[in-house]
Amino acid sequence: MTVRLLVAARSDVGRLRSGNEDAFLVVDDLQLVAVADGMGGHQGGEVASATAIETLHTGMARGDAIGLAITTANDAVFTQAAADLALRGMGTTITAGILTDGSLRIGHVGDSRAYLLRAGELRQLTTDHSVVAELIAAGQLTEDEALVDPRRAMITRALGIDALVEVDVFDVLLEPGDRVLLCSDGLTTMVRDHAIAEIITSEHDRERAADELVNAANIAGGADNITVVVVDVVDAADAADAADAADPDATAEVPVVDDATAEADADTEPVPVVVDDPVVTDDEDPDLEALRAAVEDGEPPRRHWWQRRSRS
């Protein structure tokens, strides 16, 4: 059976940031999706994520493997940062997926995430390249402690920081009915996995699911930019029949967030809160109150590269 990806994407500045350093990519004809979360100050973060997304798109369009396209994106961000003092130290995460022979081939660097929802069970597909993730894996930190740990913004791998980068690349075999979520950490630091699962399980419409994920992060405090890409896996024949029935002459557009779009989003009114049935409340998830308290007196901690003191 041949499958196809149907996608809804949203990017929101959140409630505490002055600009949006996230970017996303959806290319329907390539069946390619990606999320990037920039770092290095307002200007640097936006430039890094936009450069990575643009370079990824170019590479995949010419037929590069996803790992090569991401390492090329690393080269582009690193070179641009080295050439401009104002951009020194900028970098970005990237989590991308492309449909290949019925599987989603994922390329990943940083702490943005990819999840798979199958039969009501949500599973994180990617591994966070972060200090707190390493400490959790080593048994030195709990998941709850990681929410408010001062090292939560420190990532151990990112594009643009070094001339070489290690990219995680792996395949996930897809089935019709699966739902994949790509997101920046502006969602996952504000909304716990069980609440994410509840939203994308209960809301069958992917457009509304994307809106509700952003709403939930903003309800919880919106401490960072929030970007989500909700991907429904469907039988390709069913998708073609549905498209023909809706509008046989329609041409699909490729929504890509660029700098201009991100700036426009930052000037819009906040996403309306869903008051009917809030997914995240203090009663449901008390750990989020500690996170809000940690950022309410000023700017939340900005993501930055953590340099290990001893390197082989």
N, C-alpha and C positions, 0 to 999 in steps of 0.2 A: 504494500500500500504506500502510495506517495503522499507525503504530508506537506502542508504549507503553513507559514507563519502569518498571523493577523495581529497587528500591533497598535497599541495606544500608548502615547508618551506624554509626560508632563514635566515641567521644570519650574520651580517656584523659589523665590529669594528667601523665603522663611520670614521670621519675625524679628530677628536681631541683626542680620547682616545688612550692609548698605548696598551690596551688589551681588550678582550671581556669578560664581566662578565655576559652576557646573556646565556641562554641555552634553548633548546626546545626539545620536545618529540613528535614523531609520531609513534604509534603502530597500524598497519593496522588491525591485527587480533582482537585486543580489541576495535578498532574504538575509540582510545584514542589520544587526542592531548593536548599539554600543552606548556606554555611559562613561563620562570622564569627570573627575572632580579635581579642579586645579588648586594649587597652593603657591604661596610666595607673594602674598599681598594682593590687593584688589586687582591691580593691573596685571601683575605676573600670573596670577591664578587663571584669569580669564584667557590670557594669551596662551598659556600652556595647554589648557583643556581644548581650546578651539584649534590650536595647531595639531594636537594629537588626533583629534577627530577628523580633521581635514586630511591629514597624511594617511591615516588608516583608510579612509574612503578611497583615496587615490590608489593606494596599494592594492586594496581588494578589487577595485574596478579593473585593474590591469592583470589580475589573476594571481597576485602574490598569496602565499599561504598566510594564515592569520598571524602566526608567530613572527614571520618576516615583516609583515605590515606593521606590527607593533614595535619591533626593534627599529624599523625605519622611522616610526613616529618618535621613538626615543631620540634618535639621531637629530631629528628636526627640532625638537624642544631643547635638547642640549646645546646644539649649535646656535640657536637663536638666543638662548640665555647667555652664552659665552660672548656673543657679539654686542650685547647691549647691557650696560651697567645697571640700568633701571630694572632689568629683568633677571639679574643674577639671583640664583637660588630658587627660581621658579621650577615647578614640576607638576605632575598630575598623575592621578590613578587612571586606569582604564580597564574596563571589563566589557568584552565584545563577544558576540556570537554570530556565526553564520551557518545557515542550513546546508548540510553536506551529506547527500545520500541517506536521508532520513534521520541523520543525527545533527545535533547542535554542536559545532566545534567551537569551543570557548577559549579565548585568550585573555589572560588576566594578570594585572600587576597592581598592587596596592590594596586598599580596604573597601573599595566599592564591592558590591556583591552580586552574585547570580543565585537565584533560588529556583527549585522545581517543585510545583504543586502537582501531585498525582494521587488520585483516589482519596482526596481530602487530607493528605499528609504533605507538609511542607518540609523540604530538605535544602539546606544550604549547600550549593555545589562548589563554590570557591572557598579558598582559605584566605583569611585576612593576613596581609603582610604588615603586621603591626606589632608594637612592643607588647601591648596587652594580650594579643592573641598568643604570642609566644609564652607569656607568663601563665596564661590559662592552660595552655597545652602542657606546661611544665608542672602544673599543680600548685603554682605560687599565687594564683589569683582566681577568684570565683567570677562567674558571669555577672553577678550583681555588683561586685566590687569594681569590675571593669567599667561599669556605667559612669562612675564618678571618679575614677582614678585619674590623677593629673597627667598621666602618660598616655591617656586615651587618644590624643591627637598625634602621637608619634608613629609614623609609619616606617617600615624597614625596607621597603622597595617602592620605587616610583619612577615614572618616565622623566627624563631630563636632568637627573641628578648626577649620574655618572655616564661615561661614554658607552658603557656596556650595561645591559639590564637582562635579568633572567625573567623569562615569560613562562607562566604556567599555561600549557596547552593540553586540552583533553576533550574527548567526545562524550556526549550524552545522547543515547538512543532515545528518540522521541516517539510518543504514541498519540493518536488523536484523542483529544480530551485533556492532554497535559496543558499546564499553564506555567510559563517561565516568567520570572521577575528579575530584571536588572535594576539596580538602584545605587545611588550614592549614600554615604553614611549619614546624610541629613535625615534619611528615613530611619535607618537602623539604630542610631543613637537615641532616637526619640520614641520609637515604637518597638515593643518587644516582638519576637518572632511569633508568639501565639496570637497576638493581635493582628499582625500582618496576615497570618494564615486565615484568621476569621474573616478579614475583609475580602481577600481574593477568593475565598471559598464561597462566601455568601453572596457576593455581587458577581453575577454571571456576565454582565455587560462590561467589557474590558475598559471602555472609556470611563464609565462611572467608577469602576474599581480603581483606576489611576487617580481620579479626583479624590476618592475617599482616602487613599493612602496619603496623599498630600495633606488633606484635611486633618487626618489623624496626627501627623507630625506637627502641624501647626497648633492643633489643640494641646498637644503635649509641651508646647513652648517654642517650636520652630527655631531652635538655636543655630541652625545651619541651613545652607541651601539644600533644597530637596528635589531630587530628580528620580523619576520612576519610569520604567519601560515595561509594560505589561504585554506579554506575548501569548496568544492562544494558538495551540497546535491543532490544526484541523485537517481532515481529508482533503486533498487538493481538488478532487472532483466536486466535492460539496462546496468548497470555496468558490470555484469557478461558476457553478450553477447559481449560487447566491449573488455573486457579482453581476451576472447577466440579468438576473431577475430584477435587481435593484436599478441598474442603468447600463444597458448594453453598450452605450457609446462613451461611458465615463472613462477617464484616464486617471490612473492613480498618481497622486502627487507625493513627493518625498519630503516629509517634514524634517528639517534639520535646524537645530538651535545654533545660531551663530551669535556673535557679539551684539549685533543690533537687536536681535530678538531677546537676548538675555537682559539688555538694558531696558527694553520696553517692558519686560516682565517685572523688573524691579520697580517701575513707576506705577504699575497697576495696583488696584485695591487688593488687599489680602484675599485669599481664597475663602469663600463663605463657609462658615462652620456648619457642619451637619448637626443640627440640634435635635433632630428626631430620635437618633439612637447613637450617641457618641460612642466610638469604639474604644477610646482611651480616656480614662478618668483617673484621678488620684486614688480613688477607692480600688480600682481594678489593678493599678500598677504603681504602688507607692514608691518604688525606686526612682520613678521619673521625677518626683518632687525634689529629691536630692540633686538630680541633674539640673533642674531649673534653678535651684538655690545656688548651685555652683557658678551659674552664668548670669544671674539676674543683676549683679552689681556692676557689670561691664561687658565688654565684648567676650564672647565665648572663646575658648582656646583655639587658635588656628592650627590646622594640620601642618606639620613640618617634618622634614627628614631627620631621622635619628641616626647619627653616625656612631657605629660601634667603636669602642676605644681600642679593641684589639682585633685586627683583621688578618686572616691568613694570606 
